[in-house]
């Protein structure tokens, strides 16, 4: 028999001391269980185990190795136990781990997930279940777990003495899963806690050939009595275990009624059986970011064992010719809107399988956009869509991140964020590389007003070109008490007119600083417009919106210098104030340099500020010759403004 290599990604959820690392413990357990197995397929496998520290280093398997086409693609993922609390909202790593497991279970269904103790709890949370602190005390040492009908299949292929209805497992837990997650089957129970193991069947599973996509166990098949003894001693010394708990744990170390735990037996063999499954390789993942969503994603099977007709229903949904009927009517025709439009299968394939869309902002407008891109809701209704959430500032991502998308849609409520992504995409354009041009579709709403526009960096007007149209009469500073007072008086007058109660100064400030009034119908209309533009760009089916004029002196895409008419009595401080007051610039903290890069006045970092602040009192005419260009920068904006000095 040819040896089969099994590549396992082990997610280390803790770093135990004194009794070895989890990487060593799990490798030793799996190899010893393999050696003891009566199954020739298990005996003939070769284990390649890669460990990832998800706690301290936030390490996860590379995305490429989750792809079935990768030469070193993983055959399974396993989560270890941990001293940490899986349902702690303040945890530095558990929420991210839950999202990762949810993503694998949804979008990489060819990779089985195996979960031990803490991992069992994480898997439950990822699949829509819950985990709580147990009210029946600790389970420590060897306990018998009772089989359900399904549990006997998964955990007891090989019946041992007195093993027809139960299996013996090392335990070390108080937190537990109180009920089986949706779509899963219960496998093991104990007298104290009801859910000791569950399985989520793969969509291709049949009664004749069950296939496990997720298999969990609350106990510790990898633990030996020696490991448990050291843990009990340590936790007793720390006061975690009281006297009776410690005594009961010590009594169970050798196994109740003379039975030892079965980690090297049936428990280990069951894990090997799942790792050696041949799960169907799903079609190429549809990518979306939310951030991210694909235009018109193809769903994949997401049936489960609790729905007898689930697989058939989902398969029928995928094959349903009416699902894309409205879009196909357009894509199956060649014109006449734009010369580039080819229609038919090429456009469909790009739209459904290749076009990768980044959605920035997942609030009221962003969620509407994501829903539209998925044709009908997200993830739950269209299980084939891949949605990856990025909880961070857009400035935190490198340029390579943005280069990975075909279209970018912004559903933002921040002018500064719009300016940043606009300038970043313009600066990213390389004339020799057409792929570097990333269309930006900008949507925004406020009450019953909204707008959608298309920005093709360096080709059409950019966001900065139209900045002057925003609040041209006055700049609003939400941190300026005078500005907030003015707004409060206006709001109070309107409240009195319409008998609105509860308007306060604090409420006014809170609203203008954090909340743009959102109306669902406005969001729906603007989201539809944004997605319509994305569809047109992705397929070339119709001309895109081009409803703004380019500004020749736009600091981002125009290229022309701005002329500053400077009085000969102006100090540099006055010039800085002039730049701050110009509405079309909207630069809050300008720093100035000569065209050759020498600093004229820098607001940061502190050493440069100290070095250049003395220039503020000097006359501009003594510092800058007429006709000379000054380069203006702002720490919050990724572009430079060129100002030509003209004395009047």
Secondary structure as UniProt FT lines:
FT   STRAND          4..12
FT   HELIX           22..36
FT   HELIX           40..43
FT   STRAND          45..53
FT   HELIX           63..66
FT   TURN            68..69
FT   TURN            71..72
FT   STRAND          76..79
FT   TURN            86..87
FT   TURN            89..90
FT   HELIX           94..107
FT   TURN            109..110
FT   STRAND          112..116
FT   HELIX           118..126
FT   TURN            127..128
FT   STRAND          132..133
FT   STRAND          139..147
FT   HELIX           149..155
FT   TURN            161..162
FT   STRAND          166..173
FT   STRAND          175..177
FT   TURN            182..183
FT   STRAND          185..189
FT   STRAND          197..201
FT   TURN            203..204
FT   STRAND          212..217
FT   TURN            221..222
FT   HELIX           225..237
FT   TURN            238..239
FT   HELIX           243..251
FT   TURN            252..254
FT   HELIX           256..258
FT   HELIX           263..267
FT   HELIX           268..275
FT   STRAND          288..292
FT   TURN            295..296
FT   TURN            305..306
FT   TURN            308..309
FT   HELIX           310..319
FT   TURN            321..324
FT   HELIX           325..331
FT   TURN            339..340
FT   HELIX           344..349
FT   HELIX           350..354
FT   STRAND          357..360
FT   HELIX           364..373
FT   TURN            383..384
FT   STRAND          387..388
FT   HELIX           394..396
FT   HELIX           399..403
FT   STRAND          407..410
FT   HELIX           415..428
FT   TURN            431..432
FT   HELIX           434..436
FT   STRAND          439..446
FT   TURN            447..448
FT   STRAND          449..455
FT   TURN            457..459
FT   HELIX           463..469
FT   TURN            472..473
FT   TURN            478..479
FT   HELIX           481..497
FT   TURN            498..499
FT   HELIX           505..514
FT   HELIX           520..539
FT   TURN            552..553
FT   TURN            555..558
FT   STRAND          562..566
FT   TURN            568..569
FT   HELIX           572..581
FT   TURN            583..585
FT   STRAND          591..594
FT   TURN            595..596
FT   STRAND          599..601
FT   HELIX           606..612
FT   HELIX           613..617
FT   HELIX           620..623
FT   TURN            626..627
FT   STRAND          629..634
FT   TURN            635..636
FT   STRAND          637..647
//
